Amino acid sequence: MSPEHARAKAPAEPFRIGLLGLGTVGAAFAELLEERAGEIERFNGRRPQICGVLTRTRGDFEEILAEADLLVELIGGIEPAREYLLTAMRSGMDVVSANKQLLSQHGEELFETAREHGVRLRFEAAVAGVVPVVRVLEESLSATPIERVHGIVNGTTNFILTEMDHGSSYAEALAAAQRRGFAEADPSDDVSGRDAAAKMAILARLAFGTPVHLNDVRYEGIEHLHVTDLEYARELGLGLKLIGTAERRGGGLSVRVHPAFLYSGHPLASVSGTFNAVTVESEAITEITMSGPGAGGRQTASAVLGDVVSVMTGGAQAPAAPLALPLIEDVASAFYLHFDVADRPGVLAAITGVLGDQGVSIKSVVQRGMGENARLVMVTHPVLESSLRTAIDRVAEFEFVRSAPRAIRVIEEEFI
Ligand SMILES: NC(=O)c1ccc[n+]([C@@H]2O[C@H](COP(=O)([O-])OP(=O)(O)OC[C@H]3O[C@@H](n4cnc5c(N)ncnc54)[C@H](OP(=O)(O)O)[C@@H]3O)[C@@H](O)[C@H]2O)c1
């Protein structure tokens, strides 16, 4: 055998991965890597293998850093994950993370460090689980001027709303989610909308190039929703989802999370259970929707492994230096309104009069008598949220109003 031939046949060095965190996702990642290492080596030439693991009770970060070609952070939270990622990037190492808290609160610091040191920072699993939306925004749509991103980016709340749509109360649906392991014992991050807000901050940065901190995202959760809202909405042809939105509005950017009714022709209307989905709208592409499992150890690990392969094959760089679109808070939406009122003449006229004074015009009304009382359910045309709130506060002052009026946004677009 010639020396050249012998050299060509020599096995390539393994690609060494330092793994921080061996919990739900970390353990699933280690298992998946073991299963897939041969296949990755076959098309990539190098076999990925874990060279060190850090948890609270085992491993040494400095030793892992000295050994590894790539660091995978699956600890979660802010510290020490932030410090480990910054240290690794400053030493010239590529990194992968699934950490939405960290990216939504310290994204610019991490992106800037990645750019400065010419390393890759991949984070597909931080948003929408296994749905490859980060890569699509960073690579496939990087030259497309995006108008709007809508997302169902929290599987726990989507499961709860799906159960409520089948007749469960909020409390029953939450208990079912906890029994099946879809909701934590303390579900507040999910049901308050904060988890979805973190993911929308990350998506907004990718889609619009503007830094968005978690604190910039206005969010509302699902705790206050009633099964009756879903029942009435069904009559109006609407389904209810917790929707994250990032969109251009009047020269600025609006990023928000709230429950919203969708007409059945909207691509997110049929996304049920724990699935996640993201819709990207742009004049050039009209609309594309990606959907898939939103969480779970093995599913998330699969997105992390995709990032590892992306680094091995030289995938995308960190997001470019930021642009600055002003963040807009008061945006126009259509609303679903629900009033419990005394069943007597003049009530409907009094309410529509107050709404009209604030420029709120009504698209459809459902009215039900219930003995002494009645329910009025309306869908409005788009109106600024501030005007709508003023109108609702004034309606609430009428003595014939029996309980606090409820207002839920309606997304009007349909792509059919
Ligand atoms: N679970 C999901 O379905 C899912 C989905 C999408 C994204 N994610 C993200 O994936 C990441 C990991 O989530 P997970 O559910 O796998 O979390 P987890 O089950 O709580 O595991 C966390 C791991 O990190 C280790 N750890 C915690 N603090 C540490 C510290 N100070 N130093 C060293 N190691 C430490 C823990 O060590 P011990 O083993 O010693 O406790 C554990 O091994 C998070 O960023 C999460 O947001 C998770």
The ligand as a MOL file (V3000), in Angstrom:
LIG
                    3D

  0  0  0     0  0            999 V3000
M  V30 BEGIN CTAB
M  V30 COUNTS 48 52 0 0 0
M  V30 BEGIN ATOM
M  V30 1 N -37.6940 19.3190 28.1580 0
M  V30 2 C -38.1200 19.7390 26.9630 0
M  V30 3 O -39.0380 19.1490 26.3570 0
M  V30 4 C -37.4580 20.9150 26.2970 0
M  V30 5 C -37.9420 21.3760 25.0520 0
M  V30 6 C -37.2910 22.4540 24.4060 0
M  V30 7 C -36.2060 23.0500 25.0040 0
M  V30 8 N -35.7840 22.6100 26.2380 0 CHG=1
M  V30 9 C -34.6250 23.2910 26.8220 0
M  V30 10 O -33.5780 22.3450 27.0100 0
M  V30 11 C -32.7870 22.7150 28.1310 0
M  V30 12 C -32.6890 21.5300 29.0940 0
M  V30 13 O -33.9860 21.1910 29.5450 0
M  V30 14 P -34.2750 19.8130 30.3280 0
M  V30 15 O -35.7670 19.6590 30.3170 0
M  V30 16 O -33.4320 18.7210 29.7880 0 CHG=-1
M  V30 17 O -33.7870 20.2080 31.8040 0
M  V30 18 P -33.5260 19.2080 33.0530 0
M  V30 19 O -34.2010 17.8920 32.8250 0
M  V30 20 O -33.8640 19.9980 34.2590 0
M  V30 21 O -31.9390 18.9520 33.0230 0
M  V30 22 C -31.0030 19.9510 33.3440 0
M  V30 23 C -29.6200 19.3370 33.4180 0
M  V30 24 O -28.7020 20.3960 33.6590 0
M  V30 25 C -27.9340 20.0880 34.8120 0
M  V30 26 N -27.6410 21.3030 35.5750 0
M  V30 27 C -28.5260 22.1400 36.1820 0
M  V30 28 N -27.8660 23.1440 36.8020 0
M  V30 29 C -26.5540 22.9280 36.5540 0
M  V30 30 C -25.3740 23.6030 36.9420 0
M  V30 31 N -25.4200 24.7110 37.7010 0
M  V30 32 N -24.1900 23.1230 36.5270 0
M  V30 33 C -24.1280 22.0050 35.7810 0
M  V30 34 N -25.2000 21.2970 35.3900 0
M  V30 35 C -26.4070 21.7630 35.7840 0
M  V30 36 C -28.7750 19.1530 35.6400 0
M  V30 37 O -27.8830 18.4430 36.4760 0
M  V30 38 P -28.3580 17.2760 37.4870 0
M  V30 39 O -28.5820 16.1010 36.5910 0
M  V30 40 O -27.1990 17.1210 38.3890 0
M  V30 41 O -29.6010 17.7970 38.1360 0
M  V30 42 C -29.4540 18.3180 34.5400 0
M  V30 43 O -28.6000 17.2700 34.1280 0
M  V30 44 C -33.4720 23.9550 28.7280 0
M  V30 45 O -32.8540 25.1270 28.2130 0
M  V30 46 C -34.8970 23.8540 28.2060 0
M  V30 47 O -35.5340 25.1260 28.1130 0
M  V30 48 C -36.3740 21.5560 26.8810 0
M  V30 END ATOM
M  V30 BEGIN BOND
M  V30 1 1 1 2
M  V30 2 2 2 3
M  V30 3 1 2 4
M  V30 4 1 4 5
M  V30 5 2 4 48
M  V30 6 2 5 6
M  V30 7 1 6 7
M  V30 8 2 7 8
M  V30 9 1 8 9
M  V30 10 1 8 48
M  V30 11 1 9 10
M  V30 12 1 9 46
M  V30 13 1 10 11
M  V30 14 1 11 12
M  V30 15 1 11 44
M  V30 16 1 12 13
M  V30 17 1 13 14
M  V30 18 2 14 15
M  V30 19 1 14 16
M  V30 20 1 14 17
M  V30 21 1 17 18
M  V30 22 2 18 19
M  V30 23 1 18 20
M  V30 24 1 18 21
M  V30 25 1 21 22
M  V30 26 1 22 23
M  V30 27 1 23 24
M  V30 28 1 23 42
M  V30 29 1 24 25
M  V30 30 1 25 26
M  V30 31 1 25 36
M  V30 32 1 26 27
M  V30 33 1 26 35
M  V30 34 2 27 28
M  V30 35 1 28 29
M  V30 36 1 29 30
M  V30 37 2 29 35
M  V30 38 1 30 31
M  V30 39 2 30 32
M  V30 40 1 32 33
M  V30 41 2 33 34
M  V30 42 1 34 35
M  V30 43 1 36 37
M  V30 44 1 36 42
M  V30 45 1 37 38
M  V30 46 2 38 39
M  V30 47 1 38 40
M  V30 48 1 38 41
M  V30 49 1 42 43
M  V30 50 1 44 45
M  V30 51 1 44 46
M  V30 52 1 46 47
M  V30 END BOND
M  V30 END CTAB
M  END
